[in-house]
Amino acid sequence: MVLSQGNLVSNLLDSAPLGGYSEDDVALGALPMDHVFGLALLTGAIVLRHRLYLTAVTAPEELLQVIAREKIARMNGVPSLYLSMAKKARPGEVCVCGPMRMLGYHGPEQTARAIDADGFLHTGDLGFVDENGILHLTGRKKDVIIRNGVNLSPPPRRIEEVLLAQPGGRAAMVVGLPDQDCGELPWAAVCAESALPRVMDGLNARLSRNELPAGILRLDAMPMTGSGKPDKQAVKGLIRQWRRV
């Protein structure tokens, strides 16, 4: 098939009113540039006068990070890519609004950080709504670990679930600690009956390379707070001490 520049431009101009394009839009270019779809994407950025962000990233979870980081407004792709991204798109903050929402805090600056211009309270919880309209909580926003520029999503909870699925796993906690080369690294503390080498073998089969803990500390019991919750700060301290030894 042979196409002219006029073919491409005419197609874009005819479809422009349907797309509602704006010069402030940032489009994601995640298509092969040697394919006609990629060529249309390049031409569209010129004809429709919007910005285009090109990336070599292809993994769905990494594309989601690019969309969030670069404030992508629109994306063109094939159906299989959208479906795979939809399966991964579960790292959103739970924001609520309604007659029972608090008015705010005593300090106006703290209120402004918690409640946005549209009246939504940003809870700091991460979660997703399934096809039945049920809200699932997956962690806390402040617990997100950013390794090599990639948010480990959901936060440590996914890694903890894999650790608990290993033979003899009784308790697990994953925390992020600063790293000079990677920004942050996930470290784990587990209470397990199995030997740690066997635990690591199980993780290799179920986690991506970025999700693999930099190390696993075996404990007899998980530290708890006075209210009976796992003590994340205490675990961080134990892992730091263990690393120094």
C-alpha positions in Angstrom: 0.0 0.0 0.0 1.3 3.4 -1.0 0.2 6.5 1.0 0.9 10.2 0.2 1.4 13.0 2.7 -2.0 14.3 1.6 -3.6 11.0 2.6 -2.1 11.3 6.1 -2.9 14.9 6.6 -6.5 14.6 5.3 -7.2 11.7 7.6 -5.9 13.7 10.6 -7.8 16.8 9.7 -11.1 14.9 9.2 -10.8 13.1 12.5 -9.5 16.1 14.5 -13.0 17.4 15.5 -13.8 14.0 17.0 -10.6 13.9 19.1 -10.9 17.3 20.8 -7.2 17.9 20.5 -5.5 20.7 22.4 -2.1 22.3 22.0 -1.5 21.5 25.7 -2.0 17.8 25.2 0.9 15.5 25.6 0.5 12.3 23.5 2.4 9.1 24.3 4.4 7.6 21.4 4.7 3.9 22.3 4.3 2.6 18.8 7.0 1.4 16.3 8.0 4.4 14.2 8.6 2.1 11.2 4.9 1.2 11.2 2.2 3.2 9.5 0.5 3.8 12.9 3.7 5.3 14.2 4.0 7.5 11.1 0.4 8.7 11.7 1.4 9.5 15.3 4.3 11.6 14.2 2.4 13.4 11.5 -0.5 14.0 14.0 1.7 15.9 16.4 2.7 18.3 13.6 -0.7 18.7 12.0 -2.8 18.8 15.2 -0.1 20.9 17.0 0.3 18.9 20.2 3.3 17.6 22.0 4.5 14.0 21.6 6.5 12.0 24.1 8.5 9.2 22.5 9.6 6.2 24.6 11.2 2.8 24.0 9.4 1.4 27.1 7.0 -1.5 26.2 6.2 -3.2 29.6 2.6 -2.2 30.7 3.6 -1.3 34.3 6.4 0.9 33.0 4.1 2.7 30.5 1.8 3.5 33.4 4.6 5.1 35.2 5.5 7.2 32.1 1.9 8.3 31.8 1.8 9.5 35.4 5.2 11.1 35.4 4.9 12.9 32.1 1.2 13.9 32.5 0.2 12.1 29.3 -3.2 13.3 28.1 -3.7 10.8 25.2 -2.3 7.6 23.9 -2.7 5.7 20.7 -2.1 2.0 20.7 -3.4 -1.5 19.8 -6.1 -3.2 21.8 -3.8 -5.8 23.3 -1.7 -3.1 24.8 -4.7 -1.3 26.4 -5.9 -4.6 27.9 -2.5 -5.5 29.4 -2.2 -2.0 30.9 -5.7 -2.2 32.3 -4.7 -5.3 34.2 -1.7 -3.5 35.8 -3.5 -0.2 36.5 -4.3 -0.8 40.2 -1.7 2.0 41.9 -4.4 4.9 42.3 -4.9 7.1 45.5 -8.3 6.8 47.1 -10.0 10.3 47.1 -13.4 10.8 48.7 -16.0 13.5 48.8 -19.5 13.8 50.3 -21.6 15.2 53.1 -19.6 13.3 55.7 -16.2 14.5 54.6 -14.4 16.6 57.2 -14.2 20.3 56.8 -10.4 20.3 57.1 -7.7 20.8 59.7 -7.1 23.7 62.0 -4.1 24.8 59.8 -5.1 26.1 56.4 -1.9 24.9 54.8 -2.5 21.3 56.0 -6.1 21.5 54.8 -4.9 22.6 51.3 -2.6 19.6 51.1 -5.3 17.2 52.1 -8.4 18.6 50.2 -8.1 19.6 46.5 -9.8 22.3 44.6 -12.7 20.0 43.6 -13.4 19.2 47.3 -11.9 15.7 47.3 -10.1 14.5 50.4 -6.8 12.7 49.5 -6.7 9.8 52.0 -3.2 8.6 51.3 -4.6 5.1 50.8 -3.9 3.3 47.5 -6.5 1.0 45.9 -8.8 0.1 43.0 -12.4 -0.5 42.3 -13.2 -3.9 40.7 -15.8 -4.7 38.0 -18.4 -5.1 40.8 -17.8 -1.7 42.2 -16.0 -3.0 45.3 -13.1 -0.9 46.6 -9.9 -2.8 47.4 -7.1 -1.2 49.4 -3.6 -2.2 48.4 -1.4 0.0 50.6 -0.4 3.5 51.6 0.9 6.2 49.1 3.8 7.0 51.4 4.9 3.3 51.4 5.5 3.3 47.6 9.1 2.2 46.8 10.7 3.8 43.8 13.5 1.6 42.4 15.4 2.7 39.3 12.7 5.3 38.6 9.9 2.7 38.7 7.2 2.7 41.3 6.8 -0.8 42.8 3.0 -1.1 42.5 1.1 -1.9 44.5 3.5 -0.9 47.3 5.1 -3.6 49.4 1.9 -5.5 49.7 2.3 -7.6 46.5 5.9 -8.7 47.6 4.6 -9.5 51.1 1.8 -11.7 49.6 4.3 -13.6 47.6 6.5 -14.1 50.7 3.6 -15.3 52.7 2.7 -17.8 49.9 6.1 -19.5 50.4 6.1 -22.8 52.4 6.0 -22.0 56.2 5.5 -18.3 55.7 3.8 -16.8 58.9 4.4 -13.1 58.7 6.2 -10.7 56.2 7.0 -7.0 55.9 8.7 -5.2 53.1 10.2 -1.7 53.5 12.0 0.7 51.3 15.5 1.9 52.2 17.6 4.5 50.4 20.2 3.2 47.9 22.9 5.3 46.2 22.5 3.7 42.9 18.9 2.7 42.6 17.2 5.5 44.7 15.4 3.0 46.9 15.5 -0.8 47.4 12.9 -3.1 48.9 14.1 -5.1 51.9 12.1 -7.8 53.6 11.7 -9.3 57.1 9.9 -12.7 57.3 8.9 -15.1 60.0 9.1 -18.4 58.1 9.9 -22.0 58.8 11.5 -22.6 55.4 15.2 -21.9 54.8 15.8 -18.5 53.2 17.4 -19.9 50.0 14.1 -21.8 49.3 12.2 -18.6 49.9 14.3 -16.7 47.4 13.8 -19.4 44.8 10.0 -19.0 45.1 10.3 -15.2 44.7 12.4 -15.5 41.5 9.5 -17.3 39.8 6.8 -14.8 40.8 8.3 -11.3 41.0 10.0 -9.0 38.5 13.6 -8.1 38.9 12.7 -4.7 40.3 10.4 -6.3 42.9 12.9 -8.8 44.2 14.1 -7.8 47.8 17.7 -6.8 48.1 17.8 -9.0 51.2 15.6 -10.9 53.5 16.0 -10.8 57.3 14.5 -13.8 59.1 12.8 -13.1 62.5 11.3 -15.3 65.1 8.5 -12.7 65.6 7.5 -9.5 63.8 7.8 -6.3 65.9 4.4 -4.8 66.8 3.3 -1.3 67.9 1.4 -0.7 71.1 -1.9 -0.8 69.1 -1.1 -4.3 67.8 0.0 -3.4 64.3 3.3 -4.4 62.6 5.9 -1.8 63.5 7.4 -0.7 60.1 9.9 1.7 61.7 11.2 -1.1 64.1 11.6 -3.4 61.1 13.6 -0.7 59.2 15.9 -0.4 62.2 16.4 -4.1 62.5 17.3 -4.3 58.8 19.7 -1.4 59.0 21.4 -3.0 61.9 21.6 -6.4 60.1 23.1 -4.7 57.0 25.8 -3.1 59.1 26.7 -6.5 60.6 
